[in-house]
Amino acid sequence: MMKLYLLLFLSVVSFSCMEQKKTEETLQAKNKTIDSLKAELKDCTAQAKIMAEVLEKERIELQNNKATK
């Protein structure tokens, strides 16, 4: 999904450079794309933190299991 947003963003940038026109509509599309990418980045960061916490808990449990054996 992120690749799609990046592709969309690059397409918008390329199109605006070729046309040499910075219309309000193009700027709004860029802003929406940037906002979408920021939101997706925050979501990915939150998911990565959750995954790291789960993996850390599993690692601790494995260490505790090895220590009790």
PQR file with spaces between the fields and no chain letter, atoms N, CA, C, O and H, PARSE charges and radii, in Angstrom:
ATOM       1  N    MET     1       0.824   -1.186    0.000 -0.4000 1.5000
ATOM       2  CA   MET     1       0.000    0.000    0.000 -0.0000 2.0000
ATOM       3  C    MET     1       0.875    1.260    0.000  0.5500 1.7000
ATOM       4  O    MET     1       0.574    2.253   -0.662 -0.5500 1.4000
ATOM       5  N    MET     2       1.963    1.180    0.763 -0.4000 1.5000
ATOM       6  CA   MET     2       2.835    2.344    0.831 -0.0000 2.0000
ATOM       7  C    MET     2       3.486    2.604   -0.524  0.5500 1.7000
ATOM       8  O    MET     2       3.690    3.756   -0.906 -0.5500 1.4000
ATOM       9  H    MET     2       2.207    0.374    1.300  0.4000 1.0000
ATOM      10  N    LYS     3       3.813    1.532   -1.252 -0.4000 1.5000
ATOM      11  CA   LYS     3       4.403    1.689   -2.579 -0.0000 2.0000
ATOM      12  C    LYS     3       3.432    2.411   -3.504  0.5500 1.7000
ATOM      13  O    LYS     3       3.839    3.227   -4.330 -0.5500 1.4000
ATOM      14  H    LYS     3       3.647    0.596   -0.942  0.4000 1.0000
ATOM      15  N    LEU     4       2.157    2.107   -3.360 -0.4000 1.5000
ATOM      16  CA   LEU     4       1.142    2.765   -4.176 -0.0000 2.0000
ATOM      17  C    LEU     4       1.123    4.262   -3.895  0.5500 1.7000
ATOM      18  O    LEU     4       1.050    5.072   -4.819 -0.5500 1.4000
ATOM      19  H    LEU     4       1.826    1.444   -2.689  0.4000 1.0000
ATOM      20  N    TYR     5       1.189    4.627   -2.620 -0.4000 1.5000
ATOM      21  CA   TYR     5       1.193    6.039   -2.266 -0.0000 2.0000
ATOM      22  C    TYR     5       2.455    6.730   -2.774  0.5500 1.7000
ATOM      23  O    TYR     5       2.395    7.859   -3.260 -0.5500 1.4000
ATOM      24  H    TYR     5       1.249    3.969   -1.869  0.4000 1.0000
ATOM      25  N    LEU     6       3.594    6.053   -2.662 -0.4000 1.5000
ATOM      26  CA   LEU     6       4.832    6.640   -3.172 -0.0000 2.0000
ATOM      27  C    LEU     6       4.769    6.819   -4.681  0.5500 1.7000
ATOM      28  O    LEU     6       5.190    7.849   -5.208 -0.5500 1.4000
ATOM      29  H    LEU     6       3.643    5.135   -2.267  0.4000 1.0000
ATOM      30  N    LEU     7       4.245    5.822   -5.372 -0.4000 1.5000
ATOM      31  CA   LEU     7       4.101    5.915   -6.819 -0.0000 2.0000
ATOM      32  C    LEU     7       3.170    7.063   -7.190  0.5500 1.7000
ATOM      33  O    LEU     7       3.453    7.824   -8.115 -0.5500 1.4000
ATOM      34  H    LEU     7       3.903    4.985   -4.944  0.4000 1.0000
ATOM      35  N    LEU     8       2.070    7.183   -6.477 -0.4000 1.5000
ATOM      36  CA   LEU     8       1.132    8.277   -6.719 -0.0000 2.0000
ATOM      37  C    LEU     8       1.813    9.623   -6.490  0.5500 1.7000
ATOM      38  O    LEU     8       1.667   10.546   -7.291 -0.5500 1.4000
ATOM      39  H    LEU     8       1.839    6.565   -5.726  0.4000 1.0000
ATOM      40  N    PHE     9       2.550    9.724   -5.403 -0.4000 1.5000
ATOM      41  CA   PHE     9       3.234   10.972   -5.087 -0.0000 2.0000
ATOM      42  C    PHE     9       4.244   11.331   -6.171  0.5500 1.7000
ATOM      43  O    PHE     9       4.292   12.476   -6.620 -0.5500 1.4000
ATOM      44  H    PHE     9       2.668    8.973   -4.753  0.4000 1.0000
ATOM      45  N    LEU    10       5.051   10.361   -6.591 -0.4000 1.5000
ATOM      46  CA   LEU    10       6.043   10.621   -7.635 -0.0000 2.0000
ATOM      47  C    LEU    10       5.378   10.978   -8.959  0.5500 1.7000
ATOM      48  O    LEU    10       5.883   11.817   -9.704 -0.5500 1.4000
ATOM      49  H    LEU    10       5.012    9.431   -6.225  0.4000 1.0000
ATOM      50  N    SER    11       4.252   10.346   -9.249 -0.4000 1.5000
ATOM      51  CA   SER    11       3.520   10.667  -10.478 -0.0000 2.0000
ATOM      52  C    SER    11       3.020   12.101  -10.447  0.5500 1.7000
ATOM      53  O    SER    11       3.115   12.822  -11.440 -0.5500 1.4000
ATOM      54  H    SER    11       3.841    9.664   -8.643  0.4000 1.0000
ATOM      55  N    VAL    12       2.492   12.507   -9.316 -0.4000 1.5000
ATOM      56  CA   VAL    12       1.988   13.875   -9.181 -0.0000 2.0000
ATOM      57  C    VAL    12       3.131   14.873   -9.332  0.5500 1.7000
ATOM      58  O    VAL    12       2.983   15.894  -10.004 -0.5500 1.4000
ATOM      59  H    VAL    12       2.415   11.921   -8.509  0.4000 1.0000
ATOM      60  N    VAL    13       4.255   14.583   -8.714 -0.4000 1.5000
ATOM      61  CA   VAL    13       5.409   15.483   -8.811 -0.0000 2.0000
ATOM      62  C    VAL    13       5.896   15.567  -10.254  0.5500 1.7000
ATOM      63  O    VAL    13       6.158   16.662  -10.752 -0.5500 1.4000
ATOM      64  H    VAL    13       4.375   13.754   -8.168  0.4000 1.0000
ATOM      65  N    SER    14       6.019   14.430  -10.928 -0.4000 1.5000
ATOM      66  CA   SER    14       6.482   14.423  -12.323 -0.0000 2.0000
ATOM      67  C    SER    14       5.528   15.193  -13.224  0.5500 1.7000
ATOM      68  O    SER    14       5.954   15.978  -14.071 -0.5500 1.4000
ATOM      69  H    SER    14       5.806   13.541  -10.524  0.4000 1.0000
ATOM      70  N    PHE    15       4.250   14.963  -13.036 -0.4000 1.5000
ATOM      71  CA   PHE    15       3.250   15.644  -13.854 -0.0000 2.0000
ATOM      72  C    PHE    15       3.334   17.152  -13.659  0.5500 1.7000
ATOM      73  O    PHE    15       3.273   17.909  -14.627 -0.5500 1.4000
ATOM      74  H    PHE    15       3.904   14.326  -12.347  0.4000 1.0000
ATOM      75  N    SER    16       3.474   17.587  -12.416 -0.4000 1.5000
ATOM      76  CA   SER    16       3.512   19.024  -12.162 -0.0000 2.0000
ATOM      77  C    SER    16       4.771   19.658  -12.746  0.5500 1.7000
ATOM      78  O    SER    16       4.743   20.810  -13.180 -0.5500 1.4000
ATOM      79  H    SER    16       3.524   16.972  -11.629  0.4000 1.0000
ATOM      80  N    CYS    17       5.877   18.908  -12.759 -0.4000 1.5000
ATOM      81  CA   CYS    17       7.112   19.448  -13.353 -0.0000 2.0000
ATOM      82  C    CYS    17       6.972   19.582  -14.869  0.5500 1.7000
ATOM      83  O    CYS    17       7.448   20.557  -15.451 -0.5500 1.4000
ATOM      84  H    CYS    17       5.900   17.973  -12.406  0.4000 1.0000
ATOM      85  N    MET    18       6.329   18.617  -15.505 -0.4000 1.5000
ATOM      86  CA   MET    18       6.174   18.667  -16.962 -0.0000 2.0000
ATOM      87  C    MET    18       5.257   19.806  -17.373  0.5500 1.7000
ATOM      88  O    MET    18       5.520   20.488  -18.363 -0.5500 1.4000
ATOM      89  H    MET    18       5.943   17.824  -15.032  0.4000 1.0000
ATOM      90  N    GLU    19       4.225   20.009  -16.653 -0.4000 1.5000
ATOM      91  CA   GLU    19       3.244   21.023  -17.021 -0.0000 2.0000
ATOM      92  C    GLU    19       3.667   22.430  -16.611  0.5500 1.7000
ATOM      93  O    GLU    19       3.168   23.409  -17.165 -0.5500 1.4000
ATOM      94  H    GLU    19       4.011   19.455  -15.849  0.4000 1.0000
ATOM      95  N    GLN    20       4.577   22.542  -15.650 -0.4000 1.5000
ATOM      96  CA   GLN    20       5.035   23.830  -15.152 -0.0000 2.0000
ATOM      97  C    GLN    20       3.884   24.662  -14.583  0.5500 1.7000
ATOM      98  O    GLN    20       3.923   25.892  -14.602 -0.5500 1.4000
ATOM      99  H    GLN    20       4.982   21.746  -15.200  0.4000 1.0000
ATOM     100  N    LYS    21       2.861   23.970  -14.078 -0.4000 1.5000
ATOM     101  CA   LYS    21       1.735   24.673  -13.472 -0.0000 2.0000
ATOM     102  C    LYS    21       1.520   24.106  -12.086  0.5500 1.7000
ATOM     103  O    LYS    21       1.439   22.891  -11.911 -0.5500 1.4000
ATOM     104  H    LYS    21       2.829   22.971  -14.062  0.4000 1.0000
ATOM     105  N    LYS    22       1.429   24.969  -11.117 -0.4000 1.5000
ATOM     106  CA   LYS    22       1.159   24.524   -9.751 -0.0000 2.0000
ATOM     107  C    LYS    22      -0.249   25.002   -9.391  0.5500 1.7000
ATOM     108  O    LYS    22      -0.434   26.056   -8.783 -0.5500 1.4000
ATOM     109  H    LYS    22       1.495   25.956  -11.259  0.4000 1.0000
ATOM     110  N    THR    23      -1.206   24.216   -9.776 -0.4000 1.5000
ATOM     111  CA   THR    23      -2.583   24.589   -9.506 -0.0000 2.0000
ATOM     112  C    THR    23      -2.950   24.208   -8.079  0.5500 1.7000
ATOM     113  O    THR    23      -2.278   23.395   -7.443 -0.5500 1.4000
ATOM     114  H    THR    23      -1.055   23.360  -10.271  0.4000 1.0000
ATOM     115  N    GLU    24      -3.990   24.790   -7.605 -0.4000 1.5000
ATOM     116  CA   GLU    24      -4.480   24.488   -6.260 -0.0000 2.0000
ATOM     117  C    GLU    24      -4.880   23.021   -6.150  0.5500 1.7000
ATOM     118  O    GLU    24      -4.668   22.391   -5.114 -0.5500 1.4000
ATOM     119  H    GLU    24      -4.536   25.450   -8.122  0.4000 1.0000
ATOM     120  N    GLU    25      -5.452   22.486   -7.207 -0.4000 1.5000
ATOM     121  CA   GLU    25      -5.871   21.081   -7.212 -0.0000 2.0000
ATOM     122  C    GLU    25      -4.670   20.146   -7.050  0.5500 1.7000
ATOM     123  O    GLU    25      -4.729   19.177   -6.294 -0.5500 1.4000
ATOM     124  H    GLU    25      -5.624   22.998   -8.049  0.4000 1.0000
ATOM     125  N    THR    26      -3.592   20.439   -7.757 -0.4000 1.5000
ATOM     126  CA   THR    26      -2.381   19.622   -7.662 -0.0000 2.0000
ATOM     127  C    THR    26      -1.786   19.717   -6.267  0.5500 1.7000
ATOM     128  O    THR    26      -1.358   18.711   -5.702 -0.5500 1.4000
ATOM     129  H    THR    26      -3.544   21.227   -8.372  0.4000 1.0000
ATOM     130  N    LEU    27      -1.759   20.914   -5.714 -0.4000 1.5000
ATOM     131  CA   LEU    27      -1.225   21.085   -4.370 -0.0000 2.0000
ATOM     132  C    LEU    27      -2.065   20.333   -3.344  0.5500 1.7000
ATOM     133  O    LEU    27      -1.523   19.750   -2.405 -0.5500 1.4000
ATOM     134  H    LEU    27      -2.107   21.732   -6.174  0.4000 1.0000
ATOM     135  N    GLN    28      -3.374   20.342   -3.518 -0.4000 1.5000
ATOM     136  CA   GLN    28      -4.241   19.601   -2.603 -0.0000 2.0000
ATOM     137  C    GLN    28      -3.986   18.104   -2.709  0.5500 1.7000
ATOM     138  O    GLN    28      -3.969   17.402   -1.697 -0.5500 1.4000
ATOM     139  H    GLN    28      -3.814   20.816   -4.281  0.4000 1.0000
ATOM     140  N    ALA    29      -3.789   17.613   -3.927 -0.4000 1.5000
ATOM     141  CA   ALA    29      -3.501   16.186   -4.116 -0.0000 2.0000
ATOM     142  C    ALA    29      -2.181   15.813   -3.446  0.5500 1.7000
ATOM     143  O    ALA    29      -2.077   14.763   -2.812 -0.5500 1.4000
ATOM     144  H    ALA    29      -3.803   18.183   -4.749  0.4000 1.0000
ATOM     145  N    LYS    30      -1.186   16.666   -3.586 -0.4000 1.5000
ATOM     146  CA   LYS    30       0.106   16.413   -2.941 -0.0000 2.0000
ATOM     147  C    LYS    30      -0.047   16.402   -1.422  0.5500 1.7000
ATOM     148  O    LYS    30       0.506   15.541   -0.738 -0.5500 1.4000
ATOM     149  H    LYS    30      -1.270   17.519   -4.100  0.4000 1.0000
ATOM     150  N    ASN    31      -0.800   17.364   -0.908 -0.4000 1.5000
ATOM     151  CA   ASN    31      -1.004   17.430    0.540 -0.0000 2.0000
ATOM     152  C    ASN    31      -1.727   16.196    1.053  0.5500 1.7000
ATOM     153  O    ASN    31      -1.382   15.666    2.109 -0.5500 1.4000
ATOM     154  H    ASN    31      -1.249   18.064   -1.463  0.4000 1.0000
ATOM     155  N    LYS    32      -2.731   15.735    0.308 -0.4000 1.5000
ATOM     156  CA   LYS    32      -3.447   14.521    0.709 -0.0000 2.0000
ATOM     157  C    LYS    32      -2.514   13.321    0.689  0.5500 1.7000
ATOM     158  O    LYS    32      -2.560   12.477    1.584 -0.5500 1.4000
ATOM     159  H    LYS    32      -3.011   16.166   -0.550  0.4000 1.0000
ATOM     160  N    THR    33      -1.666   13.248   -0.333 -0.4000 1.5000
ATOM     161  CA   THR    33      -0.714   12.139   -0.431 -0.0000 2.0000
ATOM     162  C    THR    33       0.265   12.179    0.731  0.5500 1.7000
ATOM     163  O    THR    33       0.537   11.152    1.352 -0.5500 1.4000
ATOM     164  H    THR    33      -1.629   13.934   -1.060  0.4000 1.0000
ATOM     165  N    ILE    34       0.789   13.348    1.022 -0.4000 1.5000
ATOM     166  CA   ILE    34       1.731   13.492    2.132 -0.0000 2.0000
ATOM     167  C    ILE    34       1.057   13.132    3.446  0.5500 1.7000
ATOM     168  O    ILE    34       1.634   12.422    4.271 -0.5500 1.4000
ATOM     169  H    ILE    34       0.568   14.182    0.517  0.4000 1.0000
ATOM     170  N    ASP    35      -0.165   13.620    3.643 -0.4000 1.5000
ATOM     171  CA   ASP    35      -0.893   13.297    4.869 -0.0000 2.0000
ATOM     172  C    ASP    35      -1.140   11.799    4.981  0.5500 1.7000
ATOM     173  O    ASP    35      -1.030   11.228    6.066 -0.5500 1.4000
ATOM     174  H    ASP    35      -0.633   14.196    2.973  0.4000 1.0000
ATOM     175  N    SER    36      -1.472   11.168    3.873 -0.4000 1.5000
ATOM     176  CA   SER    36      -1.693    9.717    3.873 -0.0000 2.0000
ATOM     177  C    SER    36      -0.412    8.972    4.221  0.5500 1.7000
ATOM     178  O    SER    36      -0.433    8.015    4.996 -0.5500 1.4000
ATOM     179  H    SER    36      -1.562   11.631    2.992  0.4000 1.0000
ATOM     180  N    LEU    37       0.696    9.411    3.650 -0.4000 1.5000
ATOM     181  CA   LEU    37       1.981    8.770    3.943 -0.0000 2.0000
ATOM     182  C    LEU    37       2.376    8.958    5.404  0.5500 1.7000
ATOM     183  O    LEU    37       2.902    8.039    6.031 -0.5500 1.4000
ATOM     184  H    LEU    37       0.713   10.189    3.021  0.4000 1.0000
ATOM     185  N    LYS    38       2.123   10.145    5.943 -0.4000 1.5000
ATOM     186  CA   LYS    38       2.425   10.390    7.355 -0.0000 2.0000
ATOM     187  C    LYS    38       1.586    9.482    8.247  0.5500 1.7000
ATOM     188  O    LYS    38       2.096    8.900    9.205 -0.5500 1.4000
ATOM     189  H    LYS    38       1.695   10.892    5.433  0.4000 1.0000
ATOM     190  N    ALA    39       0.301    9.363    7.930 -0.4000 1.5000
ATOM     191  CA   ALA    39      -0.587    8.513    8.724 -0.0000 2.0000
ATOM     192  C    ALA    39      -0.159    7.055    8.642  0.5500 1.7000
ATOM     193  O    ALA    39      -0.160    6.345    9.648 -0.5500 1.4000
ATOM     194  H    ALA    39      -0.113    9.836    7.152  0.4000 1.0000
ATOM     195  N    GLU    40       0.204    6.611    7.448 -0.4000 1.5000
ATOM     196  CA   GLU    40       0.638    5.221    7.286 -0.0000 2.0000
ATOM     197  C    GLU    40       1.951    4.976    8.018  0.5500 1.7000
ATOM     198  O    GLU    40       2.147    3.907    8.596 -0.5500 1.4000
ATOM     199  H    GLU    40       0.205    7.187    6.630  0.4000 1.0000
ATOM     200  N    LEU    41       2.845    5.945    7.999 -0.4000 1.5000
ATOM     201  CA   LEU    41       4.111    5.807    8.716 -0.0000 2.0000
ATOM     202  C    LEU    41       3.871    5.699   10.218  0.5500 1.7000
ATOM     203  O    LEU    41       4.497    4.880   10.891 -0.5500 1.4000
ATOM     204  H    LEU    41       2.686    6.814    7.529  0.4000 1.0000
ATOM     205  N    LYS    42       2.968    6.523   10.745 -0.4000 1.5000
ATOM     206  CA   LYS    42       2.637    6.445   12.174 -0.0000 2.0000
ATOM     207  C    LYS    42       2.048    5.085   12.508  0.5500 1.7000
ATOM     208  O    LYS    42       2.378    4.499   13.539 -0.5500 1.4000
ATOM     209  H    LYS    42       2.459    7.189   10.199  0.4000 1.0000
ATOM     210  N    ASP    43       1.175    4.581   11.638 -0.4000 1.5000
ATOM     211  CA   ASP    43       0.561    3.273   11.856 -0.0000 2.0000
ATOM     212  C    ASP    43       1.617    2.174   11.840  0.5500 1.7000
ATOM     213  O    ASP    43       1.609    1.287   12.695 -0.5500 1.4000
ATOM     214  H    ASP    43       0.908    5.057   10.801  0.4000 1.0000
ATOM     215  N    CYS    44       2.518    2.230   10.878 -0.4000 1.5000
ATOM     216  CA   CYS    44       3.586    1.223   10.789 -0.0000 2.0000
ATOM     217  C    CYS    44       4.492    1.289   12.009  0.5500 1.7000
ATOM     218  O    CYS    44       4.926    0.257   12.521 -0.5500 1.4000
ATOM     219  H    CYS    44       2.525    2.950   10.184  0.4000 1.0000
ATOM     220  N    THR    45       4.776    2.488   12.472 -0.4000 1.5000
ATOM     221  CA   THR    45       5.618    2.654   13.658 -0.0000 2.0000
ATOM     222  C    THR    45       4.942    2.048   14.875  0.5500 1.7000
ATOM     223  O    THR    45       5.585    1.367   15.674 -0.5500 1.4000
ATOM     224  H    THR    45       4.423    3.326   12.056  0.4000 1.0000
ATOM     225  N    ALA    46       3.653    2.292   15.016 -0.4000 1.5000
ATOM     226  CA   ALA    46       2.912    1.725   16.144 -0.0000 2.0000
ATOM     227  C    ALA    46       2.891    0.203   16.069  0.5500 1.7000
ATOM     228  O    ALA    46       3.067   -0.473   17.083 -0.5500 1.4000
ATOM     229  H    ALA    46       3.130    2.845   14.368  0.4000 1.0000
ATOM     230  N    GLN    47       2.676   -0.333   14.882 -0.4000 1.5000
ATOM     231  CA   GLN    47       2.677   -1.789   14.714 -0.0000 2.0000
ATOM     232  C    GLN    47       4.045   -2.378   15.029  0.5500 1.7000
ATOM     233  O    GLN    47       4.139   -3.441   15.642 -0.5500 1.4000
ATOM     234  H    GLN    47       2.533    0.216   14.059  0.4000 1.0000
ATOM     235  N    ALA    48       5.095   -1.698   14.617 -0.4000 1.5000
ATOM     236  CA   ALA    48       6.454   -2.184   14.891 -0.0000 2.0000
ATOM     237  C    ALA    48       6.736   -2.198   16.390  0.5500 1.7000
ATOM     238  O    ALA    48       7.378   -3.120   16.892 -0.5500 1.4000
ATOM     239  H    ALA    48       5.019   -0.834   14.119  0.4000 1.0000
ATOM     240  N    LYS    49       6.262   -1.186   17.101 -0.4000 1.5000
ATOM     241  CA   LYS    49       6.450   -1.145   18.554 -0.0000 2.0000
ATOM     242  C    LYS    49       5.724   -2.304   19.224  0.5500 1.7000
ATOM     243  O    LYS    49       6.263   -2.950   20.123 -0.5500 1.4000
ATOM     244  H    LYS    49       5.741   -0.437   16.692  0.4000 1.0000
ATOM     245  N    ILE    50       4.499   -2.561   18.778 -0.4000 1.5000
ATOM     246  CA   ILE    50       3.727   -3.671   19.343 -0.0000 2.0000
ATOM     247  C    ILE    50       4.433   -4.991   19.071  0.5500 1.7000
ATOM     248  O    ILE    50       4.552   -5.830   19.965 -0.5500 1.4000
ATOM     249  H    ILE    50       4.062   -2.036   18.047  0.4000 1.0000
ATOM     250  N    MET    51       4.898   -5.176   17.848 -0.4000 1.5000
ATOM     251  CA   MET    51       5.597   -6.417   17.500 -0.0000 2.0000
ATOM     252  C    MET    51       6.873   -6.571   18.321  0.5500 1.7000
ATOM     253  O    MET    51       7.198   -7.675   18.757 -0.5500 1.4000
ATOM     254  H    MET    51       4.801   -4.495   17.122  0.4000 1.0000
ATOM     255  N    ALA    52       7.594   -5.481   18.534 -0.4000 1.5000
ATOM     256  CA   ALA    52       8.820   -5.534   19.331 -0.0000 2.0000
ATOM     257  C    ALA    52       8.508   -5.919   20.774  0.5500 1.7000
ATOM     258  O    ALA    52       9.241   -6.695   21.385 -0.5500 1.4000
ATOM     259  H    ALA    52       7.330   -4.584   18.180  0.4000 1.0000
ATOM     260  N    GLU    53       7.421   -5.376   21.315 -0.4000 1.5000
ATOM     261  CA   GLU    53       7.026   -5.718   22.681 -0.0000 2.0000
ATOM     262  C    GLU    53       6.664   -7.194   22.794  0.5500 1.7000
ATOM     263  O    GLU    53       7.056   -7.859   23.753 -0.5500 1.4000
ATOM     264  H    GLU    53       6.825   -4.745   20.818  0.4000 1.0000
ATOM     265  N    VAL    54       5.923   -7.706   21.825 -0.4000 1.5000
ATOM     266  CA   VAL    54       5.535   -9.120   21.836 -0.0000 2.0000
ATOM     267  C    VAL    54       6.769  -10.007   21.744  0.5500 1.7000
ATOM     268  O    VAL    54       6.893  -10.983   22.484 -0.5500 1.4000
ATOM     269  H    VAL    54       5.604   -7.166   21.045  0.4000 1.0000
ATOM     270  N    LEU    55       7.674   -9.672   20.844 -0.4000 1.5000
ATOM     271  CA   LEU    55       8.897  -10.463   20.697 -0.0000 2.0000
ATOM     272  C    LEU    55       9.751  -10.407   21.961  0.5500 1.7000
ATOM     273  O    LEU    55      10.357  -11.406   22.349 -0.5500 1.4000
ATOM     274  H    LEU    55       7.573   -8.880   20.242  0.4000 1.0000
ATOM     275  N    GLU    56       9.798   -9.260   22.592 -0.4000 1.5000
ATOM     276  CA   GLU    56      10.562   -9.131   23.839 -0.0000 2.0000
ATOM     277  C    GLU    56       9.943   -9.998   24.939  0.5500 1.7000
ATOM     278  O    GLU    56      10.664  -10.656   25.690 -0.5500 1.4000
ATOM     279  H    GLU    56       9.306   -8.448   22.277  0.4000 1.0000
ATOM     280  N    LYS    57       8.619  -10.001   25.034 -0.4000 1.5000
ATOM     281  CA   LYS    57       7.940  -10.847   26.027 -0.0000 2.0000
ATOM     282  C    LYS    57       8.215  -12.319   25.757  0.5500 1.7000
ATOM     283  O    LYS    57       8.466  -13.087   26.686 -0.5500 1.4000
ATOM     284  H    LYS    57       8.033   -9.468   24.424  0.4000 1.0000
ATOM     285  N    GLU    58       8.168  -12.713   24.493 -0.4000 1.5000
ATOM     286  CA   GLU    58       8.451  -14.106   24.136 -0.0000 2.0000
ATOM     287  C    GLU    58       9.888  -14.476   24.482  0.5500 1.7000
ATOM     288  O    GLU    58      10.150  -15.577   24.967 -0.5500 1.4000
ATOM     289  H    GLU    58       7.964  -12.090   23.738  0.4000 1.0000
ATOM     290  N    ARG    59      10.812  -13.563   24.234 -0.4000 1.5000
ATOM     291  CA   ARG    59      12.214  -13.817   24.553 -0.0000 2.0000
ATOM     292  C    ARG    59      12.398  -14.000   26.059  0.5500 1.7000
ATOM     293  O    ARG    59      13.112  -14.902   26.496 -0.5500 1.4000
ATOM     294  H    ARG    59      10.599  -12.669   23.840  0.4000 1.0000
ATOM     295  N    ILE    60      11.759  -13.151   26.840 -0.4000 1.5000
ATOM     296  CA   ILE    60      11.848  -13.249   28.299 -0.0000 2.0000
ATOM     297  C    ILE    60      11.241  -14.560   28.782  0.5500 1.7000
ATOM     298  O    ILE    60      11.803  -15.221   29.656 -0.5500 1.4000
ATOM     299  H    ILE    60      11.178  -12.418   26.485  0.4000 1.0000
ATOM     300  N    GLU    61      10.095  -14.939   28.216 -0.4000 1.5000
ATOM     301  CA   GLU    61       9.462  -16.203   28.599 -0.0000 2.0000
ATOM     302  C    GLU    61      10.366  -17.389   28.278  0.5500 1.7000
ATOM     303  O    GLU    61      10.488  -18.312   29.083 -0.5500 1.4000
ATOM     304  H    GLU    61       9.639  -14.402   27.506  0.4000 1.0000
ATOM     305  N    LEU    62      10.997  -17.368   27.111 -0.4000 1.5000
ATOM     306  CA   LEU    62      11.917  -18.447   26.739 -0.0000 2.0000
ATOM     307  C    LEU    62      13.106  -18.509   27.694  0.5500 1.7000
ATOM     308  O    LEU    62      13.534  -19.593   28.088 -0.5500 1.4000
ATOM     309  H    LEU    62      10.897  -16.618   26.457  0.4000 1.0000
ATOM     310  N    GLN    63      13.629  -17.359   28.061 -0.4000 1.5000
ATOM     311  CA   GLN    63      14.745  -17.333   29.006 -0.0000 2.0000
ATOM     312  C    GLN    63      14.313  -17.867   30.369  0.5500 1.7000
ATOM     313  O    GLN    63      15.052  -18.610   31.015 -0.5500 1.4000
ATOM     314  H    GLN    63      13.281  -16.478   27.741  0.4000 1.0000
ATOM     315  N    ASN    64      13.111  -17.483   30.801 -0.4000 1.5000
ATOM     316  CA   ASN    64      12.603  -17.958   32.090 -0.0000 2.0000
ATOM     317  C    ASN    64      12.371  -19.464   32.055  0.5500 1.7000
ATOM     318  O    ASN    64      12.650  -20.158   33.033 -0.5500 1.4000
ATOM     319  H    ASN    64      12.511  -16.880   30.276  0.4000 1.0000
ATOM     320  N    ASN    65      11.862  -19.972   30.938 -0.4000 1.5000
ATOM     321  CA   ASN    65      11.633  -21.412   30.806 -0.0000 2.0000
ATOM     322  C    ASN    65      12.950  -22.177   30.839  0.5500 1.7000
ATOM     323  O    ASN    65      13.038  -23.239   31.455 -0.5500 1.4000
ATOM     324  H    ASN    65      11.636  -19.408   30.144  0.4000 1.0000
ATOM     325  N    LYS    66      13.971  -21.645   30.181 -0.4000 1.5000
ATOM     326  CA   LYS    66      15.284  -22.295   30.182 -0.0000 2.0000
ATOM     327  C    LYS    66      15.901  -22.258   31.578  0.5500 1.7000
ATOM     328  O    LYS    66      16.569  -23.205   31.994 -0.5500 1.4000
ATOM     329  H    LYS    66      13.900  -20.782   29.680  0.4000 1.0000
ATOM     330  N    ALA    67      15.673  -21.166   32.293 -0.4000 1.5000
ATOM     331  CA   ALA    67      16.250  -21.017   33.630 -0.0000 2.0000
ATOM     332  C    ALA    67      15.587  -21.957   34.631  0.5500 1.7000
ATOM     333  O    ALA    67      16.241  -22.418   35.566 -0.5500 1.4000
ATOM     334  H    ALA    67      15.130  -20.398   31.955  0.4000 1.0000
ATOM     335  N    THR    68      14.297  -22.250   34.449 -0.4000 1.5000
ATOM     336  CA   THR    68      13.586  -23.122   35.392 -0.0000 2.0000
ATOM     337  C    THR    68      13.819  -24.591   35.102  0.5500 1.7000
ATOM     338  O    THR    68      13.507  -25.431   35.945 -0.5500 1.4000
ATOM     339  H    THR    68      13.766  -21.875   33.689  0.4000 1.0000
ATOM     340  N    LYS    69      14.350  -24.927   33.956 -0.4000 1.5000
ATOM     341  CA   LYS    69      14.584  -26.342   33.607 -0.0000 2.0000
ATOM     342  C    LYS    69      15.830  -26.863   34.204  0.5500 1.7000
ATOM     343  O    LYS    69      16.169  -28.030   34.006 -0.5500 1.4000
ATOM     344  H    LYS    69      14.604  -24.245   33.271  0.4000 1.0000
